[in-house]
Amino acid sequence: MSELPAPPALPILPAPAPPCEHELVLKVIPMPADSNANGDIFGGWVMAQVDLAGSVLPARYIRGRMATVAVNEFIFKQPVRVGDICSFFAHVTRIGRTSVTVEVEVYSERFAGQGQYLKVTEARLTYVAIDADGRPRAVVLPGAQ
Ligand SMILES: CC(C)(COP(=O)(O)OP(=O)(O)OC[C@H]1O[C@@H](n2cnc3c(N)ncnc32)[C@H](O)[C@@H]1OP(=O)(O)O)[C@@H](O)C(=O)NCCC(=O)NCCS
């Protein structure tokens, strides 16, 4: 019995270099149902994703219930389009007594432009650690008494 030829090696494409040094906290692709009357993505959809992405690093510090207390700044720099791969990068800018503030940068890779990152949004949000009654509680940093 003759041996079958070896299958061709899978072409593994390298990951593109990230557009910034901050931590990748979310990737998501908007669908047509997320679009507005212009055919671009509805700003409220972007805001909801940023709120979720922004909570990832505060959760590491707060380790329990928390609430968004403020969207301190939100800038839509470029429209997001259906089918973009949206990457959310975040970094902590302040740790207060009960709150953690983060900056979130959002980059789109257009449908046919994989690896070419376009900054579409930047935002700064603050999350508060809350107790079971919804009142602010102190953020206890790892290693602190
Ligand atoms: C979050 C909440 C518990 C805070 O209660 P509060 O009595 O206003 O608390 P405080 O005034 O003590 O502020 C708590 C922290 O928030 C910070 N904070 C309050 N307003 C802020 C603002 N506009 N920007 C940045 N930080 C703010 C304070 O500086 C403090 O942080 P620190 O202790 O690290 O310095 C309360 O406002 C709340 O329940 N809000 C609704 C949250 C919610 O439902 N979010 C989802 C929105 S749909």
The ligand as an SDF file (V2000), in Angstrom:
LIG
                    3D

 48 50  0  0  0  0  0  0  0  0999 V2000
  -20.4910   54.7230   43.2520 C   0  0  0  0  0  0  0  0  0  0  0  0
  -21.1780   55.2450   44.5280 C   0  0  0  0  0  0  0  0  0  0  0  0
  -21.4070   54.0860   45.4940 C   0  0  0  0  0  0  0  0  0  0  0  0
  -20.2310   56.2560   45.1610 C   0  0  0  0  0  0  0  0  0  0  0  0
  -20.8860   56.7780   46.2720 O   0  0  0  0  0  0  0  0  0  0  0  0
  -20.5210   58.2650   46.7860 P   0  0  0  0  0  0  0  0  0  0  0  0
  -21.2410   58.4780   48.0580 O   0  0  0  0  0  0  0  0  0  0  0  0
  -20.7110   59.2080   45.6640 O   0  0  0  0  0  0  0  0  0  0  0  0
  -18.9790   58.0770   47.1070 O   0  0  0  0  0  0  0  0  0  0  0  0
  -17.8490   59.1350   47.4060 P   0  0  0  0  0  0  0  0  0  0  0  0
  -18.2590   60.5570   47.1990 O   0  0  0  0  0  0  0  0  0  0  0  0
  -17.2960   58.7330   48.7530 O   0  0  0  0  0  0  0  0  0  0  0  0
  -16.7800   58.7980   46.2710 O   0  0  0  0  0  0  0  0  0  0  0  0
  -16.2810   57.4780   46.1780 C   0  0  0  0  0  0  0  0  0  0  0  0
  -15.0800   57.5150   45.2680 C   0  0  0  0  0  0  0  0  0  0  0  0
  -15.4860   57.8930   43.9740 O   0  0  0  0  0  0  0  0  0  0  0  0
  -14.6780   58.9710   43.5260 C   0  0  0  0  0  0  0  0  0  0  0  0
  -15.4770   59.8210   42.6670 N   0  0  0  0  0  0  0  0  0  0  0  0
  -16.6940   60.3240   42.9080 C   0  0  0  0  0  0  0  0  0  0  0  0
  -17.0970   61.0690   41.8620 N   0  0  0  0  0  0  0  0  0  0  0  0
  -16.1130   61.0200   40.9660 C   0  0  0  0  0  0  0  0  0  0  0  0
  -15.9150   61.5940   39.6750 C   0  0  0  0  0  0  0  0  0  0  0  0
  -16.8450   62.3720   39.1060 N   0  0  0  0  0  0  0  0  0  0  0  0
  -14.7780   61.3280   39.0240 N   0  0  0  0  0  0  0  0  0  0  0  0
  -13.8210   60.5430   39.5720 C   0  0  0  0  0  0  0  0  0  0  0  0
  -13.9370   59.9560   40.7980 N   0  0  0  0  0  0  0  0  0  0  0  0
  -15.0750   60.2260   41.4690 C   0  0  0  0  0  0  0  0  0  0  0  0
  -14.2560   59.6830   44.7850 C   0  0  0  0  0  0  0  0  0  0  0  0
  -13.0740   60.4620   44.5580 O   0  0  0  0  0  0  0  0  0  0  0  0
  -14.0030   58.5220   45.7050 C   0  0  0  0  0  0  0  0  0  0  0  0
  -12.7790   57.9000   45.3970 O   0  0  0  0  0  0  0  0  0  0  0  0
  -11.5220   57.8270   46.4550 P   0  0  0  0  0  0  0  0  0  0  0  0
  -12.0710   57.3230   47.7640 O   0  0  0  0  0  0  0  0  0  0  0  0
  -10.6060   56.8030   45.8250 O   0  0  0  0  0  0  0  0  0  0  0  0
  -10.9410   59.1970   46.5010 O   0  0  0  0  0  0  0  0  0  0  0  0
  -22.5430   55.9230   44.2040 C   0  0  0  0  0  0  0  0  0  0  0  0
  -22.2850   57.1860   43.5810 O   0  0  0  0  0  0  0  0  0  0  0  0
  -23.3930   55.0770   43.2760 C   0  0  0  0  0  0  0  0  0  0  0  0
  -23.9590   54.0710   43.6960 O   0  0  0  0  0  0  0  0  0  0  0  0
  -23.4840   55.4740   42.0090 N   0  0  0  0  0  0  0  0  0  0  0  0
  -24.1930   54.6630   40.9960 C   0  0  0  0  0  0  0  0  0  0  0  0
  -23.2070   53.6650   40.3790 C   0  0  0  0  0  0  0  0  0  0  0  0
  -23.8370   52.9630   39.2190 C   0  0  0  0  0  0  0  0  0  0  0  0
  -24.9800   52.5540   39.2640 O   0  0  0  0  0  0  0  0  0  0  0  0
  -23.0380   52.8260   38.1580 N   0  0  0  0  0  0  0  0  0  0  0  0
  -23.5200   52.2550   36.9310 C   0  0  0  0  0  0  0  0  0  0  0  0
  -23.9950   53.3600   36.0790 C   0  0  0  0  0  0  0  0  0  0  0  0
  -25.2530   52.8110   34.9740 S   0  0  0  0  0  0  0  0  0  0  0  0
  1  2  1  0
  2  3  1  0
  2  4  1  0
  2 36  1  0
  4  5  1  0
  5  6  1  0
  6  7  2  0
  6  8  1  0
  6  9  1  0
  9 10  1  0
 10 11  2  0
 10 12  1  0
 10 13  1  0
 13 14  1  0
 14 15  1  0
 15 16  1  0
 15 30  1  0
 16 17  1  0
 17 18  1  0
 17 28  1  0
 18 19  1  0
 18 27  1  0
 19 20  2  0
 20 21  1  0
 21 22  1  0
 21 27  2  0
 22 23  1  0
 22 24  2  0
 24 25  1  0
 25 26  2  0
 26 27  1  0
 28 29  1  0
 28 30  1  0
 30 31  1  0
 31 32  1  0
 32 33  2  0
 32 34  1  0
 32 35  1  0
 36 37  1  0
 36 38  1  0
 38 39  2  0
 38 40  1  0
 40 41  1  0
 41 42  1  0
 42 43  1  0
 43 44  2  0
 43 45  1  0
 45 46  1  0
 46 47  1  0
 47 48  1  0
M  END
$$$$
